Each structure stands twice: as C-alpha cells, then as structure tokens.
Amino acid sequence: MVKENFLLGNIPLFVTFTTMKKFIFSILPLFFMSVLMAQNLVPNASFESLSSCPCNTCTGNIGNATGWAGPTPATCGDLFNTCVVSAPALEGVPANGFGNQSPNTGNGYAGISTYCETGLYREYIMSTLSSALVAGTSYDIIFHASLGDLYRDGIKELGAYLSPSIPTPGVGGLITPSGSYPLFENSSAYVTDKTNWVQLSGSFTATGGEQYLIIGNFRNDASTSWTNVGSGSSIYAYYYIDDVSLIPSFLPVSLIDFEGHYTGSGIRLSWETLSETNNDYFGIERSINGSLFESAGKVAGAGNSTSPHHYSYIDSPPANGSGHVYYRLKQSDFNGHAVYSRIIEVQPPQAPLTLKMIAASPGEIKIAFYAETFATLTLNITGMTGQKTSSVIIQATEGNNEQSVNTAFLVPGVYFIQLHGSSSNSGVLKFVKEK
C-alpha cells in the first residue's frame, strides 16, 4: 500500500495541542521529518519482536510484543502481525477484525479503542522506555495512526502521556494524567484517515524520571471531540498505531538515511546526513543478536557542515553468526559525547527453495522443503500452459518443513508446484496427475 502525506488541500497541516505542560504537537508530511541521529528510547518501536504470535481468535494481545503492555489487562490494546494466518485472523495483517491496513513499516502494528458512543471505554498501549527521561532535556515524540475501516467515529484527542510509574485506570479504563508530567493531545484536527498512516509528532521538556510512554485518549466522553466519518458501522473510534519513537531533541547530526546490504565484497553500509555540528566520527557497531554490540570500524565525520554528506563502510560478516547482522552508528563529537542511531538488520541472500515429493496418493501429494527462516510462502499449482489452478498461503518454520497438497480436483496431466517467498527465494516441483 502506498502511503500518502497528510495535507489540508495542498498545504501541510500543523496542529497546536493543548497540554498540561508547554509543547508543540504537529501533524507533518513525512518528507519534512528527518530521522535524528539518536537512539530511540522506545524498544520494539514498530512491534516486530514478538514473544509469540497473536491469537487468531482473540484480541488484547499487545503484551505479545516485546516491551509493550497495557496499564492493566482490561485496558490493553491489540497486536496485529502477518504471522496470524489461520481464520478468522482477528489480529492478522493486512486484513483483520477491525479493517484492512498494511503496516507503516515491517510486519505488525498495534491497535486501541479511544471512544465509544454509548459509554465510557478506553484502551491504551504502554511502552517501558529503555531509560528514564532526564529533567530539563528536550525530547521529540513521533508515532503513526490510521483509523480502522469498520469504525464510523474519529476523534481529535489522540495523544501520548509520559509517566514515572504505571498509571491506574479509572472507570471505563480512563487514565487521568498527573499535571506534573507531559501530556500530548490533538485539539485541532480530527484523525480520520482510513487509507494512509498519519504521522503525529511533538516536542517537550522532561520533568525527569518519566519511564513509561502511554498512547491513547486521556479525556472523558464529555470533553472528547468526535465526529462521524461517514463510513463504517461500529460505534467506536479505533486506531491502528505503528512506528513509535522518542528521542532527545537538538542533536548534532541530522541523519536521513541508514541502510545495509550484502555485496560481493561484504556487507555495505551507507548513510547520509543533512547537517553536522562538531561531528568527530561515526563508529560502526555490529551484533549477531540485536542486543550485544561490538565495534566494527570507524569513519571520520565532516566536523561542521550544513551540506549533505554521504558515507559508506564495507564490513565482513561475523564467522559465528547465521548471516543476519545488526548494525548501529555511534556518532561522537569532539567533546567526547556520543549518541546512537536506530538499529538496522541486514539479511543474507536467501538460497532457492528445494522441493521434493515424499509421498503421493490419488488425491494428495506431500512435499518437503527447507526454509532458512520463519516465512509466509505462497504455494501455486500451474498446468503446462502456465495457467494457475490453485493458490494457498502457507507458514513455513525455520528448518525442515512438510506440506500436504490437495490434487483431487485436478484432471490427469502434468503440473508444477511453485513455492514463492521472495524473488530470490522460490522453488518448483514437477509432478504428473494420473487417472
């Protein structure tokens, strides 16, 4: 799905929010936002790391995403992921029990109910930050939201609250923030887009000690501004949430790109900056598990610059890993201060799938194949002319897999089983259907 910018006519919409502390909260087109050179304090920001796949017949699974929870089990939000494939797939991706939406990035996202027409009801998602906020330090918060297709209501007051402790919800699950800590809420524009992800961002100064980030609606029904969006039958305002970040403001490097891929000479890392202030060097750090990092090299910075700079580095894959390597940049200034970039994962090229037939009967054959990683695959049966006769989605586990294939509906002839993952990860098996 192609994501569009959120505009009012042809003009970017900037929204000022009412808060219990002074701040600016804006809805911005994506290309206006540069990714600052800092470590995101929100672990698992795009809900990719899971303790287990969400239940296909139940909701309220946000706790399955590493580092996320609800303030209480009764007020916790939902978790959606492509790993949910069995019907009815209430928390599947892109289609699920709340609508149809592809992730802003990755394979998953969260969801929360923020309003109900017939009575007070709230849900929240809560992240335990990787470190407590420092008093007097400025921070930027960014998250993305999209209204569920099946819901007819949208609200204004979608926001976030920073707290030093886990808040206790009241009647209907409502969380009432303390006036001493930052609260962000939209008080100008309704968030009603069901097709695109709307980026919400704001800046604030920390009181100090804030350890938890909570996203939802923190107003009671009487003070919540809501509107009927003209489509959907459910009387709730339900939002998908993805890509949450909280980073220190005003850092010395504006990083707009960081990526890596395998080449013939090793792993090529590349990044670009828009501007640099007092930037001594970039340290390249690698990990085989995404948590324990070691130094891999160093690239000199530009010092002070207001012009774009492009950087690259070739690294050798670790000999003791699976080929999946994680990287981050450590930007150090001339005063010895350092901040980290986001972590990226570089995946090795996948070998073609090798299929073999291990059993056959008049109405079914069984195939075996090896998958390097957990993956969602498409199994097609085609005839000699290339015409597709059937197509199913299967879930492969890491290692050896077996799959039964129904052939009872086929007329006698020559057929091909085609198993597709990505363009570089597919396999073909020829078989003959007899009378």
N, C-alpha and C positions, 0 to 999 in steps of 0.2 A: 504494500500500500504506500503510495506517495504521500508524504506529509507536507502540508501547506503552511505558510506563515499566517498568523492570526492578525488580520487587518480590519480597520474600520474604513470601508471604502477602499481607497488606495493609501491610507495613512496608517502607520504603525500606532497602536493604541497603548498609551502609557497611563497607568491607573494608580492613583494615590490611595492608600489604605488608612483606615482609622485603627489605631493601635493603643495599647496601654503604655507603650513607650514610643519615642520618636523614631520613625524609619520611613523608607520608601519601598513600595511593593509594586512591581510593574509586570504587565503582560507585554513581551517583546517578541518581534520576529527573530527566528533562530539565528540568522546571519549577523545580527547585531551583537550577539553574545560570544566573546572569545572565552576559551577554556583557560582559566587562570592556572599558573604553574604552582599547584598546591595539592597536598594530599586531601582527598575527600574524607571528612570526618564521619560520613555515613557509610558503614560497612555494607557490602552487598547492595549497592545503590540501585541496581536495576533488577533485583530479585532473581538473579541467575543461580546462586548457590542454594541448594535445597538439602534438607536433612532427609526428605523423602518426597515423592511425587504427591501433589494434592489429590484428595479423594475425588473420584469421578461422579459420585452421587451425593456429595455433601458440600457445605460451604464453611466459611470461617477458618480457613487453613493457613492464614498468614504466618502462623508460628512455624510452618514447614520451611519458610525462607530464613536462612541463617542470619541472625542478628535482628530479626523483626518479630513483633508480637502485637497483641492488643493490650490496653491497660488492664482489662480483665477478660476472661474467656467469653463473657456475654457481650462484650463491646468490640471484639476483634474483627478486623476486616478479612477480606478474601484474598486468595492467591491463585493466579492463573498461569498455566505453563503448557508448552507444546507436548510435554510428556504425558498429559492426560489425553488418551486416545479412545478409551472404551466408552460406549454410550451409557448414560446420556451426556457425559463430559460437561458437567455443570461448570467446571473450572478449567475448561480447555482453551486453546488458542489456535486460530483466531475466533472460532465460533464457541459460544458458551451460553450458560443460562441467563446471561444479562445483556447479551448483544453479540456483536461481531467486531473485533478490533485486533489488528496486529500490534505487537509491541513497538514502542518507540525505538528501542534497541533490544537485541538479544532475543530470548525465548519466553520471557514472562513479564508479568506486571501484577500490581495489587488492585484491590477494589474496596470502596467503602460507601455505605449509605449515609447521606448527610442531611436528609429531611424526609418527612412523611406527612402527607396532607391530613391524615386522620388522627395523629397523635405523636407525641414526642418520642423520637427514636434516633439514636446516633451510633455510628461505628467509627473506629479510629484505627490507624496503623501507627506503630511506635517503634523507633529505632534507638538502640543503645549506642551512643556515639563512641568512637574509638578513643576519644579523650575528652575530658571536661573542658568547657569553654573558659577562656581567660578573661578576667574582669578588665574592662576598658578596651578590649580588642574588637575591631570591626570584622564582621563576617558577612558573606553573601550566601543566600539560600536559593536554590533552583529546584523546581520539580515540574512534572508534566501531567496534565489531566485531560481526560476525554469522557464525555457523558455517555452512559450506556444506552444502546439503541432502544431498549424496551421501556425506557423511562420517560415520562412526559413532563417532568419538572426539572428545572435548573435553578441554581441559587447563585447569589453573589458572594456569600461569606465563606468560601472555601479558603482555608488557611493553614497555618502551622504554629505550633507553640513549643517553646524551649523551656524545659523544666529541670531542676536539680534532682527531682525524685519522681517516682511513678505516680501520676495523679490518680485520685479516687473518683470514678464517675458517680454522678447522682442519679436522679430519676430519669428514666428513659435512656440511660447511658451517657447523659450530657456531662462533659468535662468543663468546669468553670476555672479558667486560668487565674493564677495569682497575679496581682497587679505589679509585682516586683520583677517579673521576667518577661522577655519579649514574646509578643503575640502578633502574628501577621494574619490579616484577613482582607479579602477583596470587598470593597464597599462601593464600587462604581459600576463595573461591567458584569453582567450575567455570564457564567461559563456554560455555554450551551452547545458547543461543537461536538457532534457525534462521529464525525468522519476523521478529523485531524486531532493531533495532540497539541494542546495549548501550553506553551511554556510560561510558567509563573516564576517570578524572581524578585528578591528583595534584599535589603541590606539593613544591618542593625549593629548596635554595640552591646556586647555581652555584659550582664550583671556580674557573672562569674560563678562557676560551679555547675552550669547547665550541662546535664548528662544525657537527657532524653529529648528526642525530637518526635512530636506527635502531629499527625496530619488529619484534618477533618473540619467539621463545623462546630465552633465553640459557642454559638448563640442559641438561646431558646427559640421556640417557634414564633413567639410574638415579635422578636427582633430579627428573625431571619427573613431576608428578601428573597422571594422565589417567583418564578414565572412558569407558565405552561408553554412548552416549546413547540406545541402543535403536532407532535408525533409521539408514539409510544402509548402504552395502555397502563403501565404501572404508576401508582400514585406516589412514588418515591423519587428523590434526586440521588442517583447513584453514579459514582465516578470511578473510572479506571485511573490508576496512578502509576507513573513509571519514572525512572531516572531521577533520583533524589540526590542532591548534593549540598553540602555545607562546607565552605572553605573560607579561610581568612581572606580579607579584602586587601587591596593595595599592595600586592606582592611585586617583586622587582621584574618578573618576566611574564609577558603575555604569550602563552603557548596556544596556538590554534590548531596544531595537528601533531599526533604522535602515533606511529604505526610500525609494524614489523612484518616481514615475510621471509620464507626460505628462498635462497638463491643457490646457484651452483657453487658459490664460494663460501656459503654460510648463511647466517641469519642477518638480513639487512634491516637495521633500524633507521628510521628517518623522522625528523620533527622540524617544525617551523615556528619561529617567533615573530610577532608583530613589532615588539619593542623590548628593550632590555635596559635595566638600570643597575649599575655596579655589579654586573654578572661576571664572575671569575671563570667558572667552568660548569659543565654538566657531567656528573658521574653516572655511568650506566650500571645498573644493578639488575641481576638476574636471579630467578628462583625456579625450581622444578615443581614446587607445590603451591606457589602463590602467597606464601606467608613468610618463609625464611629466605632472605635475600643475601647475596654476596656481590662484591664488586666485580665488574666485568671489564671496565675501562673508563676512560675519561676523554672528554672533548672540550677544548677551550671555548669560552663564551666570547661575546662581542664587546664586553665591558658596558659601555653606554651607547645606545643606538635607538633611533626612532624609525628605522627602516626594517623591513622584513629580512630575516636571515634563515637560510636552510642548512640543516645539519644532517649528517648520516654517520653510521658506525656499523662495521661488519663484525659479528660475534660468531664464535664457534659453538655449536650446540653442546651442552654437557654430555659427557660419555655415560653418565649414570642415570639418565632420565629416559622418559618414554618418547621424547621428541617434542612434547608440549613444554614450552618455556614461557615463563612470565617475566616481564621487564617493567622497570620504572626508572624515571630520571630523578637524580638528586641534584638540584640546582643550588650552587654555592656562590655566595658573593664574596667580595674582597675583605669583608669584615669577619668571615668565618661562619656566617649564618647560612642555614640550608633549609630548603623545603622540597617536598616530593611531588612528582606528577601522579596522575592516575596510573593504575596498573593495567598493562595490556597483555593478552595471551597470544602467542604465536604458535600456530598448529602446523605440524609437519604435513607434507603432501600425502594424501591417502592412496594406498595401492588399490588397484581394481579389485572388486569382489570376485572371488572364485566360487562358482556354484557347482554342486554335484548332486546327482539323484541318488538317494539312498534307499528308496522303496517306491513301489508302484502297484496300483490296483486299477480295476476298470474305471473307477470314478474319482481317483485321487492319486497324486504322487507326492512324495515327501522329498524336500531338498535340504541340503546343508550348506552353510557358508560361514565364513569367519569375518567378524566385524572388529575393527581396531578400537572403536569407542561405542558407547551408547548412542543410537541414532534412530531417527524416523526415516523409513525407507518406503518407496513405492514399488509394488510388485505388479507388473503388467504381463498379460498373455497376449501375444500377437500371432497372426497367421503368416503364411508365406508372402502375402502381398503387403504386409506391414500393418494391416488393419487390426486395431486393438479390440479384443473380445472381452476383456475384463481388466479391472484395476482395483487394487486394495492397498490400504496403508498398513504397514506392519512396524512393530517396535523391536529393534534389534538391541541385544545386550552386548557388552564388551566380551569378546571371545567367540566360542563356537555357538552357532545358532542352528536350529532346525525349524522348518516351516512346512505345514501341510498345504497343498494347493488343490483346490477343487477343479476337477476336469470333467465331471459328469455331464455338463451341459455342452461340451464340445463335440462337433461331428468329427468322424475319423479324418486324420490328416496330420501334417507336420506343423508344429507350433514352436514358439520361442517364449521362454520365461525371461523377462527383463527386470532386473532389480536395480533401482536407481537410488543413490543417496545424493551426491553432488555430481557435477560434470566430470570430476576426476575419480569418482567412487561409484562404479556400476559394474554389473556383470550380466552375462547372457548364458542361458542353457537351452539347447535344442532338444525337443522330445517328439515322439510320434504317438498320437492317439489312435489306438486300434479299435476295430469294430467290437 
